[in-house]
Amino acid sequence: MRQRLILAGALSASLVLSGCLGQQQNGGQQGAENRNADAKDVTLTITSNSVAGGKNALGAAWIADWVIPRFTEAQKAKGVNATVKFDGIGSDDKDYKTKIALDFNTGGGGDVVELDGIWLGEFAQAGQVKPLDEVVGREKADAWDGWGQVPDAVEALGKFENKRYGIPVGTDGRVLFFNKKLFAQAGLPADWQPKSWDDIITAGQKLKALPGVIPIQLNGGTAMTEATTMQGVLPLLVGTGKQIYQDGKWLGASQNLRDVLGLYQRIYGGGLGDPLMQQEAKGRDRSFAQFAENKIGILMESDYFWRSVVEPTKGVAKMADRNTAVGWALVPAKTSGAGVGGQDFVSMSGGAIRVVNPNTKYPQQAWELLQFMNSFEATKARLAGSAQLTQRDDVNKEVLAGDPMLNFIATKVLPITRFRPGLADYPAVSSALQQATADVISGKSPDDVAAAYQAALVKVVGQDKVAGG
Amino acid sequence: MADPGVGATTLLEAPVARRASGSRVDTAGLGVVRALGFVAPALVLIGVFLIFPALWTLYIGITNYRLTGPASVSPQVVGFSNFVEALNDALFGNAVWLSLLFVVGSAVIGQNLLGFALAWTLRSVRPGLRRLVEGLVLLAWILPGVVVAYLWIAVLDRSGGTLNALLSTPGTAWLLQYPMASLIVFNTWRGTAFSMMLYGSALAAVPPSQLETARLAGAGSVGIVRDVVFPHIRGHVLTNTLLISLWTFNDFTPFLLTAGGPNHRSETLPVFIYQQAIGGEGNGRLGYASAISLLLLLVNLVMALVYLGLLRRRQS
C-alpha cells in the first residue's frame, strides 16, 4: 500500500514536471533587447573552446591578456564598471558543443559564446541562439562599422535563413599538403599539382616505394568525426560535381558518392594509406605527428595544419623546416572540369562564429563586447604576429602578404571553395558519411556501403529530402 | 568495475525483511505513525533520487527529445517507437551482444576464476608474500579509472607500447585489432580483487578437518575443490557472480580505452547509450538514449532476478 502510494505520488509529480521538457522561450517581448542597458555595474562572460596551455592557447591568451583588460578600461572611461570573465573550455569539439547546448537549454552560458558555424542551424532552429536583430535590436546590429570589412562568403557563416546570428571569427580552405623531401626521394616534382584523382594515386604509388612511408593520409572513419567529412568526403564530393545538399535535398547513394567511396577503397585497400590510423581514437593527432616526422607523403587538411600544426615554434607537431619541406597543391576534381560548377579544382571552407547569448542579462553590453572583439585592432592582436584568414579584409591585407601559404588560400582557394549547409540535419548526415568511410576502410564494397548510407540518410532526413540513390 | 552497488545489497537482504514483516509484531513499540515519521526522510530521498529519475527516464524515452534542433524546443511524444527502433537497430543488437561477451568473459569467467585461484593459492603461502600479492591485486582495483585507462593505453599502444616490446610484436594495435579481447583482459585484471577477497574469507569458513579428511582419503585437489570446498561456498559464488556481473554490465570504463571503436567493435551498452545521447554518433538523441537506458535497466533486473532465484532455491 505504502509503496503504491509513493509510486502514485512520484508518477503525478513527474507528469506535472513533464511539461518542462524542452525549454522556455525567454525574451521575445518588446524592448527586451534594452534590458539593463543603463547598468553601471556589468558582468560579462566569454565562452570559447580554448584554454591557456592547451587547445587554441593563443586565442585564450588573447582574451585574457588583451580583450578583457582593454575592454574593461574602455568601459571605465564611459563610467561603467565592467567585469569580464573568461570561460575557457579546451575539449573535443563535440564535448564543447554538448556543453554549450546544455548551457543554452538551461538559460545559462556565457554572454558571448564561440561556436562552430556549422552548428548554427540546429541551435537557431532550437531557439538556443537568436538573430542579432532580436537579441540586440535591428538598428544596433546594423550600426556596427565592421560589417563592410567582412566578405559576404564569410559573413554567411554567421547567417541562417538570411538572418545574422553572429560575427564570424574567420575562415579557412582545404588543400593537399605534401612533404617535398619525400617527393624528391620518390622522383616527384617540388611544385606538384595533381589534375585528377588518378594523379594523386600515381604519386601515392611512387611514394609507396619508400620504406616506412605512408603515401596518402585521407581522413576517414568515425573516430576522426568532422575531420573525416570536412577533410575527406566533402572536398572529394564537390570534385565529382555535386554538393552534399543541393536544391533542398541531401545527396543519396548516387554515383558521385560511390566514386568518393571508391577512392577511399583505392587508397586504403591498395596499401596507399594506413587503415588502422583512421580507426584509432587519436588517429588525427597521430597523423599530424607522422607527417612532421616525414612519414606521410600527402595529407589533405585546411590551412589550420600550416599555421597551428606543423608551425615551427607554436604548432602541436612542430616542423623546424616547415617553410622548405612542406608543399601544397589545390585539391583536384575527379577529372579536369568534373568539379562542382565545372571547376578543375575544388575546396571546402568553414569557420567559427561568436554570438550573443539570448539569455544574457546585458544584451547591449554583450554586443559592445562582441564588436570590440571584432575591431581592427583586436583582430590584429588576436593573430599575435602570425597569419590567418580573419573575418576582416583590412586585417587580411596587412597580414597575409607575409605568408605565401595563407596568401595562396586567400587568392587561389577561397574563390573556388564551397561551404557546408548550416542546417540542423547536417551533423547527422555528416555522421552517416563518416560511418560510410569507416565501412569502406574496414573492407566493405563501396556499393554495399552506399546502400547502407542511403538507408541511414532516409532515416535521418526522410525519404522526400533525399536525392538519387 | 564500479563501486559496490547499494541497490544490489538491498536486493539480497529483501527476503529476510519480508519474513520479518510477515509476523506483524510491532517489536519497536513505535506505532505506525511514528514509525512512518522515522522512515519518511529516507523514503523522500529514495523517491527524489531513485524513483523519480527512473520515471523521468521512462518519460523521455517515449519522446523524440534531442539536445539541439527543433525537437529540443518542442519534443513530441512518439510512444514506443524508440523501443521498436532499438530492437530493430543493428547497432543496439551489437551492443547487447558485446555487453554479454564482456560480462561472461571478464566477470563470470575471468574475475571469478582468477579471484578464486588467487584466494585458493594464497592460503598456503607465507603471510608476507600473501600480503604483497593481495596488495598488488587490490591496487588494480582501487586506482582511479582514468589513471588505469591511461596506463593500459600506454601498455597496449601501437608504436612504443610496453606489450609490443615484451612480445616483440611491433606495430600490433591491440585496442584496434583485438578490442573486445583487450577489454576483457583489462576488466579481469581490474576487478579480480573483489572476487579474491570474497573467496578468501569464504574459504576461511571451510572446516580444515574436512579438507584433511578428504586429503587422507586420497582426493586430488580438483576433487577437493569440487566436492568439499564448493558446497560450502556456493552461496558466495552466487553472490559474487551477481555483483560483479551487474557492475561489469553497467561499467563505463571501456569508453576510456576504446570509446566504443573501432567502428563499433567494442561498443557495450553503456557506451552505446553515451554515444547516442551526447557522443558523436547519435548527435544528441536523448529520447532514443533514454529508451535504451530503460532497456538496460530491464536487463539488469532480469539478471538480478535469475541470480536471486538460484539463491533462494539453495536456501530452501
Interface residues (C-beta under 8 A of the other chain):
Chain A: I6 L7 G9 A10 L11 A13 S14 L17 S18 L21 G22 Q23 Q25 K94 D95 K97 T98 A101 L102 N105 W119 E122 F123 Q125 A126 G127 Q128 G221 T222 A223 T225 L276 Q279 E280 A281 A424 D425 P427 A428 S431 A438 D439 S442
Chain B: L43 I46 G47 I51 F52 L55 W56 Y59 I60 T63 Y65 L67 T68 G69 P70 S72 V73 S74 P75 R158 A173 L175 L176 Q177 T258 A259 G261 P262 N263 I278 G279 G280 E281 N283 G284
